Amino acid sequence: MHIADLLIHVNETLDSNERESLQEELRKLYGVIAPRFNRETPHLLLVSYEPQEIDSLKLLNRVKANGYHAQLVGM
């Protein structure tokens, strides 16, 4: 299994319930291992995932499908 990390910048300021809900939404996707927001940088969502199962654009599009403006951040 190969694991990759992806950083997504969410433009909106999400409260703790919104962050948890988005993390749970991403966890439901096959190939996603651990989506998590950082407390010090609440606009940044780090997603650990299996790139052979799901790609970064599908992850970004799922965030956007939840009504948020977001973009991938180069690491």
Long-range contacts (C-beta under 8 A, 24 or more apart in sequence): 1-50, 2-50, 2-51, 2-52, 3-33, 3-48, 3-49, 3-50, 4-48, 4-49, 4-50, 4-51, 5-46, 5-47, 5-48, 5-49, 5-75, 6-46, 6-47, 6-48, 6-49, 6-56, 6-59, 6-72, 6-75, 7-44, 7-45, 7-46, 7-47, 7-72, 7-73, 7-75, 8-44, 8-45, 8-46, 8-47, 8-59, 8-60, 8-63, 8-70, 8-71, 8-72, 8-73, 9-43, 9-44, 9-45, 9-70, 9-71, 9-72, 9-73, 10-43, 10-44, 10-45, 10-63, 10-68, 10-69, 10-70, 11-43, 11-68, 11-69, 11-70, 11-71, 12-68, 12-69, 13-42, 13-43, 14-42, 14-68, 22-63, 22-66, 22-68, 25-62, 25-66, 26-59, 26-62, 26-63, 29-54, 29-58, 29-59, 29-62, 30-54, 32-59, 44-73, 45-70
